[in-house]
Amino acid sequence: MNRPLFNSHSLAARLEIGWAHGTLLAHRGRRGYRMERYDMGRFFAEGWSNPRTDYISLVRGLDSRRALAPYVTDIHLLEMTHSFS
């Protein structure tokens, strides 16, 4: 799947695809939201949710390396490589 196809799906479908086929890279908080970044193979997916209500307001595909910048300090590459051993 590519980013444009992913983004053409409904919010609910993007959420299901991300959970089923993505690898969680990192999460962070901002302005009362919890944001999670997933590696989807050819692009990244980002989900925004309200941790108090568990309401998911946004799931989108991104393909820019700059999109990873806010997560860089939270992504532990060594831990990720152990899962491939």
Backbone atoms as SQL, in Angstrom:
CREATE TABLE atoms (id INTEGER PRIMARY KEY, chain TEXT, resi INTEGER, resn TEXT, atom TEXT, x REAL, y REAL, z REAL);
INSERT INTO atoms VALUES
  (1, 'A', 1, 'MET', 'N', 0.853, -1.174, 0.000),
  (2, 'A', 1, 'MET', 'CA', 0.000, 0.000, 0.000),
  (3, 'A', 1, 'MET', 'C', 0.895, 1.232, 0.000),
  (4, 'A', 2, 'ASN', 'N', 0.436, 2.283, -0.645),
  (5, 'A', 2, 'ASN', 'CA', 1.179, 3.540, -0.637),
  (6, 'A', 2, 'ASN', 'C', 0.395, 4.598, 0.134),
  (7, 'A', 3, 'ARG', 'N', 1.045, 5.719, 0.391),
  (8, 'A', 3, 'ARG', 'CA', 0.437, 6.776, 1.204),
  (9, 'A', 3, 'ARG', 'C', -0.855, 7.329, 0.602),
  (10, 'A', 4, 'PRO', 'N', -0.898, 7.668, -0.693),
  (11, 'A', 4, 'PRO', 'CA', -2.159, 8.203, -1.226),
  (12, 'A', 4, 'PRO', 'C', -3.335, 7.225, -1.087),
  (13, 'A', 5, 'LEU', 'N', -3.090, 5.946, -1.319),
  (14, 'A', 5, 'LEU', 'CA', -4.157, 4.958, -1.156),
  (15, 'A', 5, 'LEU', 'C', -4.584, 4.869, 0.302),
  (16, 'A', 6, 'PHE', 'N', -3.620, 4.839, 1.209),
  (17, 'A', 6, 'PHE', 'CA', -3.924, 4.807, 2.649),
  (18, 'A', 6, 'PHE', 'C', -4.792, 5.996, 3.030),
  (19, 'A', 7, 'ASN', 'N', -4.403, 7.192, 2.605),
  (20, 'A', 7, 'ASN', 'CA', -5.143, 8.406, 2.966),
  (21, 'A', 7, 'ASN', 'C', -6.512, 8.494, 2.309),
  (22, 'A', 8, 'SER', 'N', -6.759, 7.708, 1.264),
  (23, 'A', 8, 'SER', 'CA', -8.065, 7.744, 0.605),
  (24, 'A', 8, 'SER', 'C', -9.122, 6.945, 1.376),
  (25, 'A', 9, 'HIS', 'N', -8.702, 6.133, 2.336),
  (26, 'A', 9, 'HIS', 'CA', -9.635, 5.346, 3.138),
  (27, 'A', 9, 'HIS', 'C', -10.280, 6.220, 4.219),
  (28, 'A', 10, 'SER', 'N', -11.353, 5.734, 4.794),
  (29, 'A', 10, 'SER', 'CA', -12.018, 6.428, 5.899),
  (30, 'A', 10, 'SER', 'C', -11.121, 6.422, 7.131),
  (31, 'A', 11, 'LEU', 'N', -11.437, 7.256, 8.086),
  (32, 'A', 11, 'LEU', 'CA', -10.680, 7.312, 9.341),
  (33, 'A', 11, 'LEU', 'C', -10.649, 5.933, 10.005),
  (34, 'A', 12, 'ALA', 'N', -11.787, 5.274, 10.074),
  (35, 'A', 12, 'ALA', 'CA', -11.854, 3.962, 10.713),
  (36, 'A', 12, 'ALA', 'C', -10.982, 2.941, 9.973),
  (37, 'A', 13, 'ALA', 'N', -11.001, 2.980, 8.647),
  (38, 'A', 13, 'ALA', 'CA', -10.189, 2.043, 7.867),
  (39, 'A', 13, 'ALA', 'C', -8.704, 2.333, 8.034),
  (40, 'A', 14, 'ARG', 'N', -8.314, 3.604, 8.045),
  (41, 'A', 14, 'ARG', 'CA', -6.898, 3.954, 8.253),
  (42, 'A', 14, 'ARG', 'C', -6.435, 3.469, 9.614),
  (43, 'A', 15, 'LEU', 'N', -7.264, 3.606, 10.607),
  (44, 'A', 15, 'LEU', 'CA', -6.932, 3.141, 11.947),
  (45, 'A', 15, 'LEU', 'C', -6.711, 1.626, 11.950),
  (46, 'A', 16, 'GLU', 'N', -7.621, 0.883, 11.360),
  (47, 'A', 16, 'GLU', 'CA', -7.489, -0.572, 11.314),
  (48, 'A', 16, 'GLU', 'C', -6.263, -1.010, 10.523),
  (49, 'A', 17, 'ILE', 'N', -6.015, -0.373, 9.391),
  (50, 'A', 17, 'ILE', 'CA', -4.852, -0.719, 8.573),
  (51, 'A', 17, 'ILE', 'C', -3.563, -0.440, 9.338),
  (52, 'A', 18, 'GLY', 'N', -3.506, 0.706, 10.021),
  (53, 'A', 18, 'GLY', 'CA', -2.318, 1.054, 10.802),
  (54, 'A', 18, 'GLY', 'C', -2.035, 0.054, 11.899),
  (55, 'A', 19, 'TRP', 'N', -3.066, -0.344, 12.632),
  (56, 'A', 19, 'TRP', 'CA', -2.876, -1.310, 13.705),
  (57, 'A', 19, 'TRP', 'C', -2.509, -2.688, 13.167),
  (58, 'A', 20, 'ALA', 'N', -3.119, -3.080, 12.061),
  (59, 'A', 20, 'ALA', 'CA', -2.893, -4.421, 11.534),
  (60, 'A', 20, 'ALA', 'C', -1.556, -4.565, 10.813),
  (61, 'A', 21, 'HIS', 'N', -1.114, -3.510, 10.124),
  (62, 'A', 21, 'HIS', 'CA', 0.056, -3.644, 9.261),
  (63, 'A', 21, 'HIS', 'C', 1.230, -2.743, 9.637),
  (64, 'A', 22, 'GLY', 'N', 1.031, -1.864, 10.593),
  (65, 'A', 22, 'GLY', 'CA', 2.101, -0.950, 10.975),
  (66, 'A', 22, 'GLY', 'C', 2.885, -1.444, 12.171),
  (67, 'A', 23, 'THR', 'N', 4.078, -0.882, 12.322),
  (68, 'A', 23, 'THR', 'CA', 4.927, -1.147, 13.484),
  (69, 'A', 23, 'THR', 'C', 5.040, 0.143, 14.267),
  (70, 'A', 24, 'LEU', 'N', 4.611, 0.127, 15.520),
  (71, 'A', 24, 'LEU', 'CA', 4.674, 1.322, 16.352),
  (72, 'A', 24, 'LEU', 'C', 6.131, 1.716, 16.564),
  (73, 'A', 25, 'LEU', 'N', 6.454, 2.940, 16.194),
  (74, 'A', 25, 'LEU', 'CA', 7.814, 3.455, 16.368),
  (75, 'A', 25, 'LEU', 'C', 7.951, 4.263, 17.644),
  (76, 'A', 26, 'ALA', 'N', 6.976, 5.129, 17.893),
  (77, 'A', 26, 'ALA', 'CA', 7.083, 6.021, 19.052),
  (78, 'A', 26, 'ALA', 'C', 5.741, 6.689, 19.308),
  (79, 'A', 27, 'HIS', 'N', 5.632, 7.274, 20.473),
  (80, 'A', 27, 'HIS', 'CA', 4.455, 8.077, 20.799),
  (81, 'A', 27, 'HIS', 'C', 4.923, 9.289, 21.585),
  (82, 'A', 28, 'ARG', 'N', 4.091, 10.298, 21.582),
  (83, 'A', 28, 'ARG', 'CA', 4.399, 11.514, 22.325),
  (84, 'A', 28, 'ARG', 'C', 3.101, 12.238, 22.627),
  (85, 'A', 29, 'GLY', 'N', 3.171, 13.244, 23.470),
  (86, 'A', 29, 'GLY', 'CA', 2.014, 14.043, 23.803),
  (87, 'A', 29, 'GLY', 'C', 2.196, 15.485, 23.357),
  (88, 'A', 30, 'ARG', 'N', 1.096, 16.105, 22.978),
  (89, 'A', 30, 'ARG', 'CA', 1.138, 17.509, 22.575),
  (90, 'A', 30, 'ARG', 'C', -0.268, 18.087, 22.633),
  (91, 'A', 31, 'ARG', 'N', -0.407, 19.207, 23.311),
  (92, 'A', 31, 'ARG', 'CA', -1.680, 19.935, 23.390),
  (93, 'A', 31, 'ARG', 'C', -2.847, 19.049, 23.811),
  (94, 'A', 32, 'GLY', 'N', -2.620, 18.166, 24.744),
  (95, 'A', 32, 'GLY', 'CA', -3.669, 17.299, 25.248),
  (96, 'A', 32, 'GLY', 'C', -3.941, 16.069, 24.407),
  (97, 'A', 33, 'TYR', 'N', -3.162, 15.852, 23.372),
  (98, 'A', 33, 'TYR', 'CA', -3.343, 14.691, 22.506),
  (99, 'A', 33, 'TYR', 'C', -2.195, 13.707, 22.690),
  (100, 'A', 34, 'ARG', 'N', -2.488, 12.457, 22.414),
  (101, 'A', 34, 'ARG', 'CA', -1.456, 11.429, 22.322),
  (102, 'A', 34, 'ARG', 'C', -1.276, 11.161, 20.834),
  (103, 'A', 35, 'MET', 'N', -0.033, 11.212, 20.387),
  (104, 'A', 35, 'MET', 'CA', 0.261, 10.987, 18.977),
  (105, 'A', 35, 'MET', 'C', 1.170, 9.780, 18.865),
  (106, 'A', 36, 'GLU', 'N', 0.819, 8.888, 17.961),
  (107, 'A', 36, 'GLU', 'CA', 1.600, 7.678, 17.740),
  (108, 'A', 36, 'GLU', 'C', 2.067, 7.645, 16.289),
  (109, 'A', 37, 'ARG', 'N', 3.294, 7.186, 16.097),
  (110, 'A', 37, 'ARG', 'CA', 3.871, 7.094, 14.753),
  (111, 'A', 37, 'ARG', 'C', 4.121, 5.626, 14.439),
  (112, 'A', 38, 'TYR', 'N', 3.640, 5.202, 13.282),
  (113, 'A', 38, 'TYR', 'CA', 3.787, 3.818, 12.827),
  (114, 'A', 38, 'TYR', 'C', 4.596, 3.768, 11.537),
  (115, 'A', 39, 'ASP', 'N', 5.437, 2.761, 11.417),
  (116, 'A', 39, 'ASP', 'CA', 6.142, 2.481, 10.169),
  (117, 'A', 39, 'ASP', 'C', 5.241, 1.567, 9.356),
  (118, 'A', 40, 'MET', 'N', 4.870, 2.030, 8.156),
  (119, 'A', 40, 'MET', 'CA', 3.988, 1.260, 7.296),
  (120, 'A', 40, 'MET', 'C', 4.750, 0.631, 6.127),
  (121, 'A', 41, 'GLY', 'N', 6.059, 0.662, 6.188),
  (122, 'A', 41, 'GLY', 'CA', 6.887, 0.094, 5.127),
  (123, 'A', 41, 'GLY', 'C', 7.330, 1.156, 4.143),
  (124, 'A', 42, 'ARG', 'N', 6.419, 1.683, 3.352),
  (125, 'A', 42, 'ARG', 'CA', 6.752, 2.690, 2.343),
  (126, 'A', 42, 'ARG', 'C', 6.425, 4.110, 2.777),
  (127, 'A', 43, 'PHE', 'N', 5.794, 4.261, 3.938),
  (128, 'A', 43, 'PHE', 'CA', 5.436, 5.571, 4.474),
  (129, 'A', 43, 'PHE', 'C', 5.207, 5.420, 5.974),
  (130, 'A', 44, 'PHE', 'N', 4.900, 6.514, 6.622),
  (131, 'A', 44, 'PHE', 'CA', 4.597, 6.511, 8.050),
  (132, 'A', 44, 'PHE', 'C', 3.132, 6.867, 8.243),
  (133, 'A', 45, 'ALA', 'N', 2.548, 6.361, 9.295),
  (134, 'A', 45, 'ALA', 'CA', 1.186, 6.735, 9.673),
  (135, 'A', 45, 'ALA', 'C', 1.254, 7.376, 11.051),
  (136, 'A', 46, 'GLU', 'N', 0.441, 8.398, 11.238),
  (137, 'A', 46, 'GLU', 'CA', 0.383, 9.091, 12.521),
  (138, 'A', 46, 'GLU', 'C', -1.065, 9.130, 12.974),
  (139, 'A', 47, 'GLY', 'N', -1.281, 8.783, 14.226),
  (140, 'A', 47, 'GLY', 'CA', -2.617, 8.834, 14.812),
  (141, 'A', 47, 'GLY', 'C', -2.649, 9.780, 15.985),
  (142, 'A', 48, 'TRP', 'N', -3.708, 10.576, 16.071),
  (143, 'A', 48, 'TRP', 'CA', -3.918, 11.507, 17.180),
  (144, 'A', 48, 'TRP', 'C', -5.148, 11.065, 17.962),
  (145, 'A', 49, 'SER', 'N', -5.006, 10.959, 19.276),
  (146, 'A', 49, 'SER', 'CA', -6.149, 10.591, 20.111),
  (147, 'A', 49, 'SER', 'C', -6.136, 11.427, 21.388),
  (148, 'A', 50, 'ASN', 'N', -7.307, 11.525, 22.000),
  (149, 'A', 50, 'ASN', 'CA', -7.449, 12.199, 23.278),
  (150, 'A', 50, 'ASN', 'C', -7.351, 11.128, 24.357),
  (151, 'A', 51, 'PRO', 'N', -6.313, 11.140, 25.180),
  (152, 'A', 51, 'PRO', 'CA', -6.140, 10.062, 26.166),
  (153, 'A', 51, 'PRO', 'C', -7.228, 10.036, 27.242),
  (154, 'A', 52, 'ARG', 'N', -7.894, 11.160, 27.472),
  (155, 'A', 52, 'ARG', 'CA', -8.954, 11.174, 28.495),
  (156, 'A', 52, 'ARG', 'C', -10.234, 10.514, 27.993),
  (157, 'A', 53, 'THR', 'N', -10.515, 10.655, 26.708),
  (158, 'A', 53, 'THR', 'CA', -11.759, 10.121, 26.155),
  (159, 'A', 53, 'THR', 'C', -11.546, 8.932, 25.230),
  (160, 'A', 54, 'ASP', 'N', -10.289, 8.658, 24.854),
  (161, 'A', 54, 'ASP', 'CA', -9.935, 7.624, 23.881),
  (162, 'A', 54, 'ASP', 'C', -10.515, 7.903, 22.498),
  (163, 'A', 55, 'TYR', 'N', -10.921, 9.143, 22.244),
  (164, 'A', 55, 'TYR', 'CA', -11.442, 9.527, 20.933),
  (165, 'A', 55, 'TYR', 'C', -10.277, 9.720, 19.958),
  (166, 'A', 56, 'ILE', 'N', -10.330, 9.047, 18.837),
  (167, 'A', 56, 'ILE', 'CA', -9.285, 9.166, 17.817),
  (168, 'A', 56, 'ILE', 'C', -9.762, 10.184, 16.796),
  (169, 'A', 57, 'SER', 'N', -9.042, 11.280, 16.698),
  (170, 'A', 57, 'SER', 'CA', -9.490, 12.376, 15.841),
  (171, 'A', 57, 'SER', 'C', -8.784, 12.439, 14.504),
  (172, 'A', 58, 'LEU', 'N', -7.625, 11.794, 14.371),
  (173, 'A', 58, 'LEU', 'CA', -6.876, 11.906, 13.134),
  (174, 'A', 58, 'LEU', 'C', -5.992, 10.681, 12.945),
  (175, 'A', 59, 'VAL', 'N', -5.994, 10.146, 11.743),
  (176, 'A', 59, 'VAL', 'CA', -5.025, 9.126, 11.325),
  (177, 'A', 59, 'VAL', 'C', -4.654, 9.507, 9.900),
  (178, 'A', 60, 'ARG', 'N', -3.362, 9.716, 9.669),
  (179, 'A', 60, 'ARG', 'CA', -2.936, 10.150, 8.341),
  (180, 'A', 60, 'ARG', 'C', -1.610, 9.509, 7.971),
  (181, 'A', 61, 'GLY', 'N', -1.415, 9.348, 6.683),
  (182, 'A', 61, 'GLY', 'CA', -0.162, 8.833, 6.169),
  (183, 'A', 61, 'GLY', 'C', 0.760, 9.977, 5.795),
  (184, 'A', 62, 'LEU', 'N', 2.035, 9.827, 6.111),
  (185, 'A', 62, 'LEU', 'CA', 3.053, 10.837, 5.826),
  (186, 'A', 62, 'LEU', 'C', 4.244, 10.145, 5.188),
  (187, 'A', 63, 'ASP', 'N', 4.882, 10.806, 4.243),
  (188, 'A', 63, 'ASP', 'CA', 6.055, 10.170, 3.636),
  (189, 'A', 63, 'ASP', 'C', 7.313, 11.017, 3.718),
  (190, 'A', 64, 'SER', 'N', 7.293, 12.047, 4.516),
  (191, 'A', 64, 'SER', 'CA', 8.450, 12.916, 4.668),
  (192, 'A', 64, 'SER', 'C', 9.296, 12.465, 5.856),
  (193, 'A', 65, 'ARG', 'N', 10.592, 12.468, 5.664),
  (194, 'A', 65, 'ARG', 'CA', 11.483, 12.158, 6.795),
  (195, 'A', 65, 'ARG', 'C', 11.377, 13.232, 7.869),
  (196, 'A', 66, 'ARG', 'N', 11.045, 14.450, 7.461),
  (197, 'A', 66, 'ARG', 'CA', 10.874, 15.522, 8.449),
  (198, 'A', 66, 'ARG', 'C', 9.725, 15.215, 9.398),
  (199, 'A', 67, 'ALA', 'N', 8.784, 14.396, 8.959),
  (200, 'A', 67, 'ALA', 'CA', 7.659, 14.026, 9.812),
  (201, 'A', 67, 'ALA', 'C', 8.112, 13.219, 11.027),
  (202, 'A', 68, 'LEU', 'N', 9.288, 12.611, 10.942),
  (203, 'A', 68, 'LEU', 'CA', 9.827, 11.847, 12.074),
  (204, 'A', 68, 'LEU', 'C', 10.516, 12.727, 13.102),
  (205, 'A', 69, 'ALA', 'N', 10.892, 13.928, 12.727),
  (206, 'A', 69, 'ALA', 'CA', 11.702, 14.790, 13.599),
  (207, 'A', 69, 'ALA', 'C', 11.164, 14.912, 15.022),
  (208, 'A', 70, 'PRO', 'N', 9.864, 15.141, 15.239),
  (209, 'A', 70, 'PRO', 'CA', 9.395, 15.272, 16.628),
  (210, 'A', 70, 'PRO', 'C', 9.521, 13.987, 17.446),
  (211, 'A', 71, 'TYR', 'N', 9.724, 12.856, 16.794),
  (212, 'A', 71, 'TYR', 'CA', 9.776, 11.566, 17.473),
  (213, 'A', 71, 'TYR', 'C', 11.193, 11.032, 17.645),
  (214, 'A', 72, 'VAL', 'N', 12.170, 11.679, 17.066),
  (215, 'A', 72, 'VAL', 'CA', 13.525, 11.120, 16.994),
  (216, 'A', 72, 'VAL', 'C', 14.063, 10.725, 18.362),
  (217, 'A', 73, 'THR', 'N', 13.849, 11.513, 19.367),
  (218, 'A', 73, 'THR', 'CA', 14.402, 11.184, 20.683),
  (219, 'A', 73, 'THR', 'C', 13.691, 10.000, 21.328),
  (220, 'A', 74, 'ASP', 'N', 12.504, 9.633, 20.829),
  (221, 'A', 74, 'ASP', 'CA', 11.746, 8.540, 21.429),
  (222, 'A', 74, 'ASP', 'C', 11.861, 7.223, 20.681),
  (223, 'A', 75, 'ILE', 'N', 12.466, 7.225, 19.492),
  (224, 'A', 75, 'ILE', 'CA', 12.592, 6.003, 18.714),
  (225, 'A', 75, 'ILE', 'C', 13.893, 5.310, 19.094),
  (226, 'A', 76, 'HIS', 'N', 13.789, 4.090, 19.550),
  (227, 'A', 76, 'HIS', 'CA', 14.940, 3.331, 20.017),
  (228, 'A', 76, 'HIS', 'C', 15.277, 2.267, 18.977),
  (229, 'A', 77, 'LEU', 'N', 16.194, 2.594, 18.078),
  (230, 'A', 77, 'LEU', 'CA', 16.518, 1.701, 16.972),
  (231, 'A', 77, 'LEU', 'C', 17.105, 0.383, 17.442),
  (232, 'A', 78, 'LEU', 'N', 17.898, 0.395, 18.502),
  (233, 'A', 78, 'LEU', 'CA', 18.484, -0.842, 18.997),
  (234, 'A', 78, 'LEU', 'C', 17.392, -1.822, 19.428),
  (235, 'A', 79, 'GLU', 'N', 16.369, -1.325, 20.110),
  (236, 'A', 79, 'GLU', 'CA', 15.267, -2.191, 20.522),
  (237, 'A', 79, 'GLU', 'C', 14.532, -2.752, 19.307),
  (238, 'A', 80, 'MET', 'N', 14.393, -1.962, 18.257),
  (239, 'A', 80, 'MET', 'CA', 13.710, -2.410, 17.064),
  (240, 'A', 80, 'MET', 'C', 14.492, -3.513, 16.360),
  (241, 'A', 81, 'THR', 'N', 15.818, -3.413, 16.362),
  (242, 'A', 81, 'THR', 'CA', 16.618, -4.405, 15.647),
  (243, 'A', 81, 'THR', 'C', 16.599, -5.755, 16.345),
  (244, 'A', 82, 'HIS', 'N', 16.364, -5.790, 17.646),
  (245, 'A', 82, 'HIS', 'CA', 16.290, -7.054, 18.371),
  (246, 'A', 82, 'HIS', 'C', 15.101, -7.881, 17.890),
  (247, 'A', 83, 'SER', 'N', 14.046, -7.250, 17.433),
  (248, 'A', 83, 'SER', 'CA', 12.891, -7.999, 16.982),
  (249, 'A', 83, 'SER', 'C', 13.159, -8.691, 15.643),
  (250, 'A', 84, 'PHE', 'N', 14.215, -8.288, 14.928),
  (251, 'A', 84, 'PHE', 'CA', 14.556, -8.901, 13.660),
  (252, 'A', 84, 'PHE', 'C', 15.573, -10.037, 13.813),
  (253, 'A', 85, 'SER', 'N', 16.114, -10.215, 14.992),
  (254, 'A', 85, 'SER', 'CA', 17.142, -11.247, 15.219),
  (255, 'A', 85, 'SER', 'C', 16.554, -12.633, 15.211);
